[in-house]
Amino acid sequence: MNVSRNSWAVAAGLVVASLAIPVQADEAQAMAATASHVAAHEKAIVEELRDLLALPNVATNEPDIRRNAEVLVTMLGKRGVTARILETPGAPAAVFGELATPGATRTLLFYAHFDGQPIGPEAAWKTPPFKPVLRAGRMEDGAAIDALAAAKIPLSANLKFFLEGEEEAGSPNLARTLAAHRELLRSDLWIFGDGPIDSRGLPRIALGARGVMGFRLTVYGAATSLHSGHYGNVAPNPGARLAALIASMRAPDSRITIAGLEAPAPSEATLALARTAFDTPGMLAGADIGVSESGLDYGESILRPSLNLTQLLYGGSGGQRNAIDPEAIAGFDLRLMPGMKVDEARRAIEAHVRGQGYVLLDAPPTAAERLAHSCLARLDFGDDGYPAAMSSPEHPGVAHVISVMRAATGDAVRIAPLMGGSLPIAPNENLQMKEFRRGIELYAALLAAAGSGW
């Protein structure tokens, strides 16, 4: 389980909600008050976090998800938040909470998901699933739990909380839930307590993430495997043809060469943020990469769409064979930039393959189709794609949050215009307790100042 990105945000927010920070406190006052409170009550704070993390929460287990939701409602209620399970027909339980602040003119909504992925082989875990342990200053745990709740008393804004229970299952009901409860969830800003820590140990604000869509491309040849000596130069070679198709879709520097998959160029202000948002040398060295494929630093590289070849299937497994097989398959994911639409990207890919001389099928070819057309292919698109989302750093509320965090961190915070994609999880994810403490302090600064002045 991972203490992960979301779990500490739950506990951090709830700790801050317990503090009696003076109204109109600045960032420094809020952080100092929080540090004192945590030092005095850390044992109880950690115990509450352990209890939360110990709850099984695999996204597909609806009874467990409802139990998590009930516990989160109770935790929020202890802090004066009016909380309840949010019901949507056909969807698992979600959690909604609300806390009004007298005189506040802005409303901040904190989103998180509290579900996790299946635990996988238990042999991969250092400790049993759903058994959090504290080891060498790190909180570790044993199943993929992403329990999150940013629950704190707002000092400068009204607060709302929306906690989802099926994110790790692809959020199939999220759009319906948001539509059904649109007015209830209406707010000035949504804040997501999620994301990886900067490898340099610096705090980070991410303004969005690239979108994604997946697809498989199959190229067909003869109806059966043929001996390469007898049929080389005679039978169409699906492996070679697929390789040529792939080469036509992306350049050696990773640029996409499919017409219609261009993205608007980022502004100079966005580029400036991206260049300092990530530890490019550290990230490349950590993956044993000498130079990025794009030739750019990490932050600039992910400000472009990317077409990633993620699977190749041809020739079977085992030793090499003197055979030309009947089909070759490539799997891709396409990372989308703001302004790119999933349906338009799909049409562009289809048009590109047709432009290379292929007839596109929606099923394996018949004998008649093989005889009638020399170049046959099939595209299968996944149904779980989504567009990119990015908040403008020039939006008054976003700019104010950035300003608050810069003041709270002595300008150490890094602003990432986009993250490359969604966030992976794995066995034995852990949270350093020093980061947990710092997170609590930064949430206090946010609540003390983010809701006013814009």
C-alpha positions as CSV (number, residue, x, y, z in Angstrom):
1,M,0.0,0.0,0.0
2,N,1.3,3.4,-0.5
3,V,1.2,6.2,2.1
4,S,1.5,7.9,-1.2
5,R,0.7,11.3,-2.6
6,N,-2.8,11.3,-1.3
7,S,-2.7,9.8,2.1
8,W,-0.4,12.3,3.6
9,A,-2.6,15.1,2.2
10,V,-5.6,13.6,4.1
11,A,-3.8,13.6,7.4
12,A,-2.0,16.9,6.7
13,G,-5.3,18.6,6.0
14,L,-7.0,17.2,9.1
15,V,-4.2,18.2,11.3
16,V,-4.4,21.8,10.0
17,A,-8.1,21.7,10.6
18,S,-7.5,21.1,14.2
19,L,-5.4,24.2,14.7
20,A,-6.6,27.5,16.1
21,I,-4.7,29.7,13.6
22,P,-5.8,33.4,13.8
23,V,-7.9,34.7,11.0
24,Q,-5.8,36.8,8.6
25,A,-2.6,34.9,9.7
26,D,0.1,35.2,7.1
27,E,2.0,32.2,5.8
28,A,4.8,32.4,8.4
29,Q,2.4,32.5,11.3
30,A,0.3,29.6,10.0
31,M,3.4,27.5,9.4
32,A,4.9,28.3,12.8
33,A,1.6,27.4,14.6
34,T,1.4,24.2,12.6
35,A,5.0,23.1,13.4
36,S,4.4,23.6,17.1
37,H,1.1,21.6,17.0
38,V,2.7,18.7,15.1
39,A,5.6,18.6,17.5
40,A,3.3,18.3,20.4
41,H,0.8,15.8,18.9
42,E,2.8,13.8,16.3
43,K,2.1,10.4,18.0
44,A,-1.6,10.8,17.7
45,I,-1.3,12.2,14.2
46,V,0.7,9.2,13.0
47,E,-1.7,6.8,14.6
48,E,-4.6,8.3,12.8
49,L,-2.7,8.1,9.6
50,R,-1.9,4.4,10.2
51,D,-5.6,3.6,10.9
52,L,-6.6,5.2,7.6
53,L,-3.9,3.4,5.6
54,A,-4.8,0.0,7.1
55,L,-8.2,0.0,5.4
56,P,-8.4,-2.3,2.3
57,N,-9.3,-0.1,-0.6
58,V,-9.0,-1.8,-3.9
59,A,-11.1,0.3,-6.3
60,T,-13.2,-2.6,-7.6
61,N,-14.3,-3.7,-4.1
62,E,-17.3,-1.5,-3.5
63,P,-18.0,-2.6,0.1
64,D,-14.4,-1.7,1.1
65,I,-14.7,1.6,-0.8
66,R,-17.9,2.4,1.1
67,R,-16.2,1.6,4.4
68,N,-13.3,4.0,3.5
69,A,-15.9,6.6,2.6
70,E,-17.6,6.2,6.0
71,V,-14.4,6.6,7.9
72,L,-13.4,9.7,5.9
73,V,-16.9,11.2,6.6
74,T,-16.2,10.6,10.4
75,M,-12.7,12.1,10.2
76,L,-14.0,15.2,8.5
77,G,-16.9,15.5,10.9
78,K,-14.5,15.6,13.8
79,R,-13.0,18.8,12.4
80,G,-16.4,20.5,12.1
81,V,-16.8,19.7,8.4
82,T,-20.4,18.9,7.3
83,A,-19.6,15.7,5.4
84,R,-21.6,12.9,3.9
85,I,-21.4,10.0,1.4
86,L,-22.2,11.4,-2.1
87,E,-24.4,8.9,-3.9
88,T,-24.7,8.6,-7.7
89,P,-26.8,5.7,-9.1
90,G,-24.5,3.0,-10.4
91,A,-21.3,4.6,-9.0
92,P,-19.3,3.7,-5.9
93,A,-19.5,5.8,-2.9
94,A,-17.8,9.2,-3.0
95,V,-17.4,11.7,-0.1
96,F,-18.5,15.4,0.0
97,G,-17.7,17.8,2.7
98,E,-18.3,21.5,3.3
99,L,-17.1,24.1,5.8
100,A,-18.2,27.7,5.6
101,T,-15.9,30.5,6.8
102,P,-17.7,33.7,7.9
103,G,-16.8,36.6,5.6
104,A,-15.1,34.5,3.0
105,T,-15.8,35.4,-0.6
106,R,-13.9,32.5,-2.3
107,T,-14.5,28.8,-2.2
108,L,-11.6,26.3,-2.5
109,L,-12.5,22.6,-3.3
110,F,-10.0,19.9,-2.5
111,Y,-10.2,16.8,-4.6
112,A,-8.5,13.4,-3.9
113,H,-9.1,9.8,-4.5
114,F,-9.0,7.3,-1.6
115,D,-9.1,4.0,-3.6
116,G,-6.1,1.9,-4.7
117,Q,-5.0,-0.7,-7.2
118,P,-4.9,-4.5,-6.6
119,I,-2.0,-5.4,-4.4
120,G,-0.5,-7.9,-6.9
121,P,2.0,-10.6,-5.7
122,E,2.5,-10.2,-2.0
123,A,6.1,-11.4,-2.5
124,A,6.8,-7.9,-3.9
125,W,6.0,-6.3,-0.6
126,K,8.4,-5.8,2.3
127,T,5.5,-5.9,4.8
128,P,2.1,-7.4,4.5
129,P,-0.5,-5.5,2.4
130,F,-2.6,-3.0,4.5
131,K,-0.1,-3.1,7.4
132,P,1.6,0.4,7.6
133,V,4.9,0.4,9.4
134,L,7.3,3.2,10.4
135,R,10.8,2.4,9.5
136,A,13.9,4.7,9.6
137,G,11.9,7.9,9.5
138,R,9.7,6.7,6.6
139,M,6.1,5.6,6.8
140,E,5.7,2.4,4.7
141,D,2.7,0.3,4.0
142,G,1.6,-2.8,2.1
143,A,-1.2,-2.2,-0.5
144,A,-2.1,0.3,-3.2
145,I,-4.1,2.7,-1.1
146,D,-4.5,6.3,-2.2
147,A,-6.7,7.5,0.7
148,L,-6.9,11.3,0.4
149,A,-8.7,14.0,2.1
150,A,-7.5,17.6,2.3
151,A,-9.6,18.4,5.4
152,K,-8.7,21.6,7.1
153,I,-10.4,24.7,8.6
154,P,-10.1,27.4,5.9
155,L,-9.0,30.7,7.2
156,S,-9.3,32.7,4.0
157,A,-12.0,30.7,2.1
158,N,-14.9,28.5,2.3
159,L,-13.9,24.8,1.9
160,K,-15.4,21.9,0.0
161,F,-14.1,18.4,-0.4
162,F,-14.7,15.9,-3.1
163,L,-13.1,12.5,-2.5
164,E,-13.5,9.9,-5.2
165,G,-13.4,6.1,-4.8
166,E,-12.7,4.7,-8.3
167,E,-9.8,6.7,-9.7
168,E,-7.6,3.6,-9.9
169,A,-10.3,1.9,-11.9
170,G,-10.3,4.7,-14.5
171,S,-13.0,6.9,-13.0
172,P,-15.7,5.4,-15.3
173,N,-18.5,7.2,-13.4
174,L,-16.7,10.5,-12.6
175,A,-18.3,12.5,-15.4
176,R,-21.8,11.4,-14.4
177,T,-21.1,12.2,-10.7
178,L,-19.8,15.6,-11.5
179,A,-22.8,16.3,-13.7
180,A,-25.3,15.1,-11.1
181,H,-23.8,17.2,-8.4
182,R,-22.6,20.2,-10.4
183,E,-24.0,22.9,-8.2
184,L,-23.0,21.2,-5.0
185,L,-19.4,21.1,-6.3
186,R,-19.2,24.6,-7.7
187,S,-16.1,26.4,-6.5
188,D,-13.6,29.1,-7.4
189,L,-10.6,26.7,-7.5
190,W,-10.1,23.0,-7.4
191,I,-6.9,21.9,-5.7
192,F,-5.6,18.4,-6.1
193,G,-3.3,17.0,-3.4
194,D,-1.5,14.7,-5.6
195,G,1.9,14.4,-7.4
196,P,5.4,13.2,-7.1
197,I,8.0,15.0,-5.0
198,D,10.7,16.8,-6.9
199,S,13.9,14.7,-6.9
200,R,15.8,17.6,-5.5
201,G,13.5,17.6,-2.5
202,L,11.8,20.8,-3.5
203,P,8.1,21.5,-3.2
204,R,6.2,21.6,-6.5
205,I,2.9,23.0,-7.8
206,A,1.7,21.3,-11.0
207,L,-0.8,23.2,-13.1
208,G,-1.9,20.3,-15.2
209,A,-1.1,17.0,-17.0
210,R,-0.9,15.8,-20.5
211,G,-3.8,13.8,-21.8
212,V,-3.5,10.3,-23.2
213,M,-5.0,7.9,-25.7
214,G,-3.9,4.4,-26.6
215,F,-4.2,2.4,-29.8
216,R,-2.9,-0.8,-31.5
217,L,-1.8,-0.9,-35.2
218,T,-1.9,-4.3,-36.9
219,V,-0.4,-4.8,-40.4
220,Y,-1.5,-7.9,-42.3
221,G,0.3,-10.0,-44.9
222,A,-0.4,-13.5,-46.1
223,A,-3.0,-15.7,-44.4
224,T,-0.3,-18.0,-42.8
225,S,3.4,-18.1,-41.9
226,L,5.6,-18.6,-45.0
227,H,9.2,-19.8,-45.4
228,S,11.4,-16.7,-45.8
229,G,13.6,-18.4,-48.3
230,H,10.8,-19.3,-50.7
231,Y,8.7,-16.2,-50.1
232,G,11.1,-13.4,-49.3
233,N,10.4,-10.6,-51.8
234,V,7.2,-12.3,-52.8
235,A,4.9,-12.3,-49.7
236,P,4.3,-8.9,-48.0
237,N,6.4,-8.7,-44.8
238,P,4.2,-7.3,-42.1
239,G,7.1,-6.7,-39.7
240,A,9.0,-4.7,-42.2
241,R,5.9,-2.8,-43.3
242,L,5.0,-2.0,-39.7
243,A,8.5,-0.7,-39.1
244,A,8.2,1.6,-42.1
245,L,4.8,2.8,-40.9
246,I,6.2,3.6,-37.4
247,A,9.1,5.5,-39.0
248,S,6.6,7.6,-40.9
249,M,4.9,8.6,-37.7
250,R,7.7,10.0,-35.6
251,A,11.1,11.6,-36.3
252,P,14.4,10.6,-34.6
253,D,14.1,13.5,-32.2
254,S,10.7,12.3,-31.1
255,R,8.7,14.9,-33.0
256,I,5.4,13.5,-34.3
257,T,5.2,13.6,-38.1
258,I,1.4,12.9,-38.4
259,A,-0.5,15.8,-39.9
260,G,-3.2,17.0,-37.5
261,L,-1.3,16.1,-34.3
262,E,0.3,19.5,-33.9
263,A,-0.1,21.4,-30.7
264,P,-0.1,25.2,-30.0
265,A,3.4,26.4,-29.1
266,P,3.7,27.1,-25.4
267,S,4.2,30.7,-24.3
268,E,7.5,32.1,-23.2
269,A,6.2,32.4,-19.7
270,T,5.2,28.7,-19.7
271,L,8.6,27.7,-21.1
272,A,10.4,29.7,-18.4
273,L,8.5,27.8,-15.7
274,A,9.1,24.5,-17.3
275,R,12.8,24.9,-17.5
276,T,13.2,25.2,-13.7
277,A,10.4,22.9,-12.7
278,F,12.3,19.6,-13.0
279,D,15.7,18.3,-12.1
280,T,16.7,17.3,-15.7
281,P,20.3,16.1,-14.9
282,G,19.1,14.1,-12.0
283,M,16.1,12.6,-13.9
284,L,18.3,11.6,-16.8
285,A,21.1,10.2,-14.7
286,G,18.6,8.2,-12.6
287,A,17.4,6.4,-15.7
288,D,20.9,6.0,-17.2
289,I,20.0,8.4,-20.1
290,G,22.8,10.5,-21.5
291,V,20.8,12.9,-23.6
292,S,17.0,13.3,-23.9
293,E,15.5,12.0,-27.2
294,S,14.1,15.4,-27.9
295,G,17.4,17.2,-27.3
296,L,15.6,19.4,-24.8
297,D,15.5,19.5,-21.1
298,Y,12.8,17.5,-19.3
299,G,10.3,20.3,-18.7
300,E,10.4,21.5,-22.4
301,S,10.2,17.9,-23.6
302,I,6.9,17.3,-22.0
303,L,5.5,20.5,-23.4
304,R,5.1,18.7,-26.7
305,P,2.8,15.8,-27.6
306,S,4.6,12.5,-27.7
307,L,3.9,9.3,-29.6
308,N,5.3,6.4,-27.7
309,L,5.8,2.9,-29.1
310,T,5.1,0.7,-26.1
311,Q,4.7,-2.8,-27.6
312,L,5.9,-4.8,-30.6
313,L,4.5,-8.3,-31.5
314,Y,6.0,-10.2,-34.5
315,G,7.7,-13.5,-35.1
316,G,6.5,-15.2,-31.9
317,S,8.6,-15.9,-28.9
318,G,11.8,-18.0,-28.5
319,G,14.5,-18.4,-31.1
320,Q,14.6,-16.6,-34.4
321,R,12.7,-18.4,-37.2
322,N,13.1,-18.4,-41.0
323,A,9.5,-17.3,-41.4
324,I,7.4,-14.4,-42.6
325,D,4.4,-14.3,-40.3
326,P,0.9,-13.1,-41.3
327,E,0.6,-10.1,-39.1
328,A,2.6,-7.6,-37.0
329,I,1.2,-5.5,-34.2
330,A,2.4,-2.3,-32.5
331,G,1.0,-0.7,-29.4
332,F,1.2,3.0,-28.8
333,D,0.2,5.7,-26.4
334,L,-0.2,9.3,-27.5
335,R,0.3,12.0,-24.9
336,L,-1.9,15.0,-25.7
337,M,-1.2,18.7,-25.1
338,P,-3.9,21.3,-24.3
339,G,-5.9,22.1,-27.3
340,M,-5.7,18.5,-28.7
341,K,-8.9,16.4,-28.8
342,V,-9.1,12.6,-28.6
343,D,-11.5,12.2,-31.5
344,E,-9.5,14.6,-33.7
345,A,-6.3,12.7,-32.9
346,R,-8.0,9.4,-33.8
347,R,-9.0,10.8,-37.2
348,A,-5.5,12.1,-37.9
349,I,-3.9,8.8,-37.2
350,E,-6.4,7.0,-39.4
351,A,-5.8,9.5,-42.2
352,H,-2.0,9.0,-41.9
353,V,-2.2,5.3,-42.2
354,R,-4.5,5.5,-45.2
355,G,-2.1,8.1,-46.7
356,Q,0.7,5.5,-46.5
357,G,-1.3,3.4,-48.9
358,Y,-3.2,1.1,-46.5
359,V,-6.8,0.1,-46.5
360,L,-8.1,0.1,-43.0
361,L,-10.2,-2.8,-41.7
362,D,-12.3,-3.2,-38.6
363,A,-11.7,-7.0,-38.4
364,P,-9.1,-9.5,-39.6
365,P,-9.1,-9.6,-43.4
366,T,-11.0,-12.1,-45.4
367,A,-9.5,-14.0,-48.3
368,A,-11.2,-11.7,-50.7
369,E,-9.8,-8.6,-49.0
370,R,-6.3,-10.1,-49.1
371,L,-6.6,-10.7,-52.8
372,A,-8.1,-7.3,-53.5
373,H,-5.7,-5.0,-51.6
374,S,-2.0,-5.3,-51.3
375,C,-1.7,-3.2,-48.0
376,L,-4.1,-4.0,-45.2
377,A,-4.1,-2.7,-41.7
378,R,-6.3,-2.3,-38.6
379,L,-6.5,0.3,-35.9
380,D,-8.0,-0.4,-32.5
381,F,-8.4,2.5,-30.2
382,G,-8.9,2.2,-26.5
383,D,-12.0,3.8,-24.9
384,D,-10.2,5.3,-21.9
385,G,-8.5,8.3,-23.4
386,Y,-8.8,11.8,-22.1
387,P,-7.6,15.3,-23.1
388,A,-4.9,17.3,-21.4
389,A,-5.9,19.8,-18.6
390,M,-3.9,22.9,-17.7
391,S,-4.6,25.9,-15.6
392,S,-3.1,29.1,-16.8
393,P,-0.5,30.6,-14.5
394,E,-2.0,34.0,-15.4
395,H,-5.4,33.1,-13.9
396,P,-5.8,35.4,-10.8
397,G,-6.5,32.5,-8.4
398,V,-3.7,30.4,-9.7
399,A,-1.3,33.3,-9.7
400,H,-2.2,34.0,-6.1
401,V,-1.7,30.3,-5.0
402,I,1.7,30.4,-6.6
403,S,2.5,33.6,-4.8
404,V,1.4,32.2,-1.5
405,M,3.5,29.1,-1.9
406,R,6.6,31.1,-3.0
407,A,6.3,33.2,0.1
408,A,5.9,30.0,2.3
409,T,8.9,28.3,0.8
410,G,11.3,31.2,0.4
411,D,10.8,31.0,-3.4
412,A,12.0,27.3,-3.4
413,V,8.7,26.0,-4.8
414,R,8.9,24.9,-8.5
415,I,6.0,25.5,-10.8
416,A,5.4,22.7,-13.4
417,P,3.1,23.9,-16.2
418,L,2.4,20.3,-17.0
419,M,3.2,16.9,-15.7
420,G,4.1,14.3,-18.3
421,G,1.1,12.1,-17.5
422,S,-0.8,10.3,-14.8
423,L,1.0,8.9,-11.8
424,P,2.3,5.4,-11.3
425,I,2.1,3.4,-8.1
426,A,4.0,0.4,-6.9
427,P,4.7,-1.9,-4.0
428,N,6.4,-0.4,-0.9
429,E,5.7,3.2,-1.7
430,N,6.5,5.3,1.3
431,L,6.5,8.8,2.7
432,Q,9.4,10.4,4.5
433,M,8.0,11.8,7.8
434,K,9.9,15.1,7.2
435,E,7.9,15.5,4.0
436,F,4.7,14.8,5.9
437,R,5.5,17.5,8.4
438,R,6.5,20.0,5.7
439,G,3.3,19.2,3.8
440,I,1.2,20.0,6.9
441,E,2.9,23.4,7.2
442,L,2.4,24.2,3.5
443,Y,-1.3,23.4,3.7
444,A,-1.6,25.7,6.7
445,A,0.0,28.5,4.6
446,L,-2.3,27.8,1.7
447,L,-5.4,27.9,3.9
448,A,-4.3,31.0,5.7
449,A,-3.8,33.1,2.5
450,A,-5.0,31.4,-0.7
451,G,-8.6,32.4,-0.5
452,S,-8.2,36.2,-0.3
453,G,-6.4,38.9,-2.2
454,W,-7.7,38.0,-5.7
